[in-house]
Amino acid sequence: MSGTRAERQVRAWRPAVAGITEVLRARFTDHAYPVHTHDTWDLMLLDDGMVDFALDRRRHDATDVGRVVLLPPGVPHDGRTVSPLGFRKRVIYLSTAVLPERLAGPAVDGPILGDAALHQRVHGLYAALRDERDDGPEQCEPGDRGSGHTLEAESRLAFVRERLLAHLDGHRVRAPGREGDRLAARLRELLDARIGDGLTLDEATAILHAHPTHLIRSFSRAYGLPPHTYLTGRRIDRARRLLLAGERPVDVATAVGFYDQAHLNRHFTRHLGVSPARYARGGRRR
């Protein structure tokens, strides 16, 4: 590339969420992927610039940053920059446990999805996965401690999956009925009983015999907030009581289910406007 220095920035990690094998953020000013395949679904947001790719020997031009690109497993594809400015992208790699491989055909026919709601859901999922990466360990297994973030990411993944199934398989969403209030109450009881240990979405759906998105919608309709937000709030409430009782923030963090003190600090400050240590000092002075 004349007059432009080639730049390549890549950051990847493995989140603690079942069904997601890898998350990647990248910026390229001059790069071409050779033809290759994956054993995962590649869910991509193009954040800036232009990228050209071929899927099953058909070329596509993904130039609209508001669109979502979905590449199916086992199908050859490539990718390349097409302008001196290059492109920025975020990719979430989904296993075939999230989307069955039998849906590869519709994805090959239409890999570029101009769906604003889907774009928003994928953006929210990426933010939850990045949140977990920034606050938690480098790598951890699904269901590890700190599943408040895991519950959020699992919930967001369920809604991404629902939207993708609508595109690939004609899936229709059922609105919660009166049974939704009973489901919501039972889920709240589970969350209250598992404040410290946390609760994954898979565990909740198995115990309550409910579909993930139906369960989340029922809870949100009944209580005005999603389950992961409710759980974080309950943890903050418990942390306040322990801090005022003289417990150290580092001990409080793990006692109420956060990864570590930094994780507690960020959520506590977001809720109350002060750090846990400052909150505790104020209580001692009074």
C-alpha positions in Angstrom: 0.0 0.0 0.0 1.6 3.2 -1.1 1.9 6.0 1.4 0.2 3.9 4.2 1.9 1.8 6.8 0.1 -1.5 7.1 -1.4 -1.9 10.6 -2.8 -5.0 12.3 -4.3 -5.0 15.7 -5.9 -8.2 17.1 -7.2 -9.0 20.6 -8.9 -12.3 21.3 -10.1 -14.1 24.4 -12.2 -17.1 25.5 -15.2 -16.1 27.6 -16.7 -18.2 30.4 -20.0 -18.6 28.5 -21.1 -22.0 27.1 -21.6 -21.8 23.3 -19.1 -19.1 22.7 -15.6 -20.4 21.8 -13.8 -17.1 21.2 -14.3 -13.4 21.0 -12.1 -11.2 18.7 -11.6 -7.5 18.1 -9.4 -6.5 15.2 -8.3 -3.6 13.0 -6.5 -4.1 9.6 -5.3 -1.5 7.1 -3.9 -4.1 4.7 -4.8 -7.7 5.1 -6.2 -10.7 3.2 -7.4 -13.9 4.8 -6.8 -17.0 2.7 -9.6 -19.3 1.9 -10.4 -21.3 5.1 -13.2 -22.8 7.1 -14.2 -22.8 10.8 -16.1 -25.4 12.9 -18.0 -22.5 14.4 -20.4 -19.8 13.3 -18.7 -16.4 12.9 -20.9 -13.6 14.0 -19.3 -10.3 12.9 -20.0 -6.6 13.4 -18.2 -4.3 11.0 -17.4 -1.1 13.0 -15.6 0.9 10.5 -14.3 0.8 6.9 -14.9 -1.7 4.2 -14.3 -5.4 3.8 -14.9 -7.8 0.9 -15.3 -11.5 1.4 -16.2 -14.6 -0.6 -18.4 -17.3 0.9 -18.8 -20.6 -1.0 -17.1 -18.9 -4.0 -19.6 -16.0 -4.1 -18.2 -12.6 -3.4 -20.0 -10.1 -1.0 -19.3 -6.5 -0.2 -20.0 -5.8 3.5 -19.7 -2.0 3.4 -22.6 -1.0 5.7 -21.4 -0.7 9.3 -24.9 -1.2 10.5 -25.1 -4.8 9.3 -24.3 -8.1 10.8 -22.3 -10.8 8.9 -22.9 -14.4 9.7 -20.6 -17.1 8.3 -21.6 -20.7 8.8 -19.4 -23.6 9.9 -17.7 -25.8 7.4 -18.1 -23.4 4.4 -15.0 -22.0 2.7 -14.6 -18.2 2.9 -12.0 -15.5 2.7 -11.7 -11.8 3.5 -9.7 -8.7 2.5 -9.4 -5.0 2.9 -10.6 -2.9 0.0 -9.6 0.6 0.9 -6.5 2.3 2.3 -8.3 2.9 5.5 -8.9 -0.8 6.1 -11.6 -1.9 8.5 -12.4 -2.6 12.2 -14.5 -5.6 13.2 -15.7 -7.5 16.3 -16.4 -11.2 16.0 -18.1 -13.7 18.3 -17.5 -17.3 17.4 -20.6 -19.5 18.2 -20.5 -23.3 18.6 -23.0 -25.5 16.8 -24.7 -26.0 20.2 -26.0 -22.4 19.7 -27.0 -22.7 16.1 -27.3 -26.2 14.4 -25.1 -26.8 11.4 -28.1 -27.8 9.4 -28.9 -24.0 9.1 -25.7 -23.4 7.1 -27.7 -23.3 3.8 -29.8 -20.2 4.6 -26.7 -18.5 5.9 -24.7 -19.1 2.7 -27.7 -17.7 0.7 -27.7 -14.5 2.9 -24.7 -13.9 5.1 -25.2 -10.1 5.4 -28.2 -9.3 7.7 -29.5 -5.7 7.7 -31.3 -6.1 11.0 -31.0 -3.2 13.4 -32.4 -5.1 16.3 -30.0 -8.0 15.8 -27.1 -5.5 15.5 -28.1 -4.0 18.8 -28.3 -7.5 20.5 -24.9 -8.6 19.2 -23.4 -5.3 20.3 -24.9 -5.8 23.8 -23.6 -9.4 23.9 -20.1 -8.2 23.0 -20.2 -5.5 25.7 -21.1 -8.1 28.3 -18.3 -10.4 27.2 -15.8 -7.6 27.2 -17.1 -6.6 30.7 -16.4 -10.1 31.9 -12.9 -10.1 30.3 -12.0 -6.8 31.8 -13.1 -7.7 35.3 -12.5 -11.4 35.6 -9.7 -13.9 35.0 -7.9 -14.3 31.7 -9.6 -17.6 31.0 -12.2 -19.4 33.0 -14.6 -22.2 32.5 -18.4 -21.8 32.1 -20.2 -21.7 35.4 -17.1 -20.3 37.3 -17.7 -18.0 40.2 -18.8 -14.5 39.3 -21.7 -15.8 37.2 -23.6 -12.5 37.5 -21.7 -11.5 34.4 -22.1 -15.0 33.0 -25.9 -14.8 33.5 -25.9 -11.5 31.6 -23.9 -12.8 28.7 -25.9 -16.0 28.6 -29.1 -14.0 28.6 -27.9 -11.7 25.8 -26.7 -14.8 23.8 -30.2 -16.3 24.1 -31.7 -13.2 22.5 -29.1 -13.1 19.8 -29.8 -16.8 19.0 -33.5 -16.1 19.0 -33.1 -13.4 16.4 -30.7 -15.5 14.2 -33.2 -18.4 14.3 -35.9 -16.0 13.0 -33.7 -15.3 10.0 -32.5 -18.8 9.4 -35.4 -21.0 10.4 -38.5 -18.8 10.6 -38.6 -18.9 14.4 -41.4 -17.0 16.0 -41.4 -15.4 19.4 -44.2 -16.3 21.9 -45.2 -13.5 24.3 -45.3 -14.5 28.0 -48.8 -15.4 29.2 -50.2 -15.6 32.7 -47.9 -18.5 33.5 -45.0 -16.0 33.1 -45.7 -14.4 36.4 -45.4 -17.7 38.2 -42.1 -18.4 36.3 -40.8 -15.0 37.3 -41.6 -15.5 40.9 -39.9 -18.9 41.0 -36.8 -17.4 39.2 -36.6 -14.6 41.8 -36.7 -17.2 44.6 -33.8 -19.0 42.9 -31.8 -15.8 42.5 -32.4 -14.8 46.1 -31.2 -18.2 47.3 -28.0 -18.0 45.1 -26.8 -14.5 45.6 -23.3 -15.6 46.5 -22.9 -18.6 44.3 -24.8 -17.2 41.3 -27.0 -18.9 38.8 -26.4 -19.6 35.2 -29.2 -19.4 32.6 -28.8 -23.1 31.8 -29.3 -24.0 35.5 -32.4 -21.8 35.7 -34.0 -23.1 32.6 -33.3 -26.7 33.6 -34.8 -26.2 37.1 -37.8 -24.3 35.9 -38.3 -26.2 32.7 -38.6 -23.0 30.7 -37.2 -21.7 27.4 -34.4 -19.1 28.1 -35.8 -16.1 26.3 -39.3 -16.8 27.6 -38.0 -17.0 31.1 -36.1 -13.7 30.8 -39.0 -11.9 29.2 -41.4 -13.2 31.9 -39.0 -11.9 34.7 -38.5 -8.6 33.0 -42.2 -8.0 32.5 -43.0 -9.0 36.1 -40.2 -7.0 37.8 -39.2 -4.3 35.4 -35.5 -5.4 35.0 -33.7 -8.5 33.6 -32.5 -11.3 36.0 -28.8 -10.4 35.8 -29.5 -6.8 36.7 -31.7 -8.0 39.7 -28.9 -10.3 40.8 -26.3 -7.6 40.7 -28.5 -5.3 42.7 -29.1 -7.9 45.4 -25.3 -8.4 45.6 -24.8 -4.7 46.1 -27.4 -4.7 48.9 -25.7 -7.5 50.7 -22.3 -5.9 50.2 -23.5 -2.7 51.8 -24.6 -4.6 55.0 -21.3 -6.4 55.2 -19.3 -3.3 54.8 -21.2 -1.4 57.5 -20.7 -4.5 59.7 -16.9 -3.9 59.4 -16.0 -6.5 56.8 -13.1 -5.7 54.4 -14.0 -4.9 50.8 -11.8 -7.7 49.5 -13.6 -10.2 51.7 -17.0 -8.7 50.9 -16.4 -9.1 47.1 -16.1 -12.8 47.2 -18.7 -13.3 49.9 -21.4 -11.7 47.7 -20.4 -13.4 44.4 -18.1 -10.9 42.6 -14.9 -12.1 41.0 -12.7 -9.8 43.1 -12.5 -6.4 44.8 -12.0 -4.6 41.5 -15.2 -6.2 40.2 -17.1 -5.1 43.3 -15.6 -1.6 43.2 -16.9 -0.9 39.7 -20.4 -2.1 40.3 -20.7 -0.7 43.7 -19.5 2.7 42.5 -22.0 2.5 39.5 -24.8 1.9 41.9 -24.0 4.3 44.8 -21.5 6.8 43.4 -18.8 5.9 46.0 -16.3 3.1 46.3 -17.0 0.3 48.9 -14.0 1.5 51.0 -15.3 5.0 51.2 -18.9 3.8 51.9 -17.5 1.7 54.8 -15.5 4.6 56.2 -18.6 6.8 56.2 -20.5 4.2 58.2 -17.7 3.9 60.8 -17.6 7.7 61.2 -21.3 7.8 61.9 
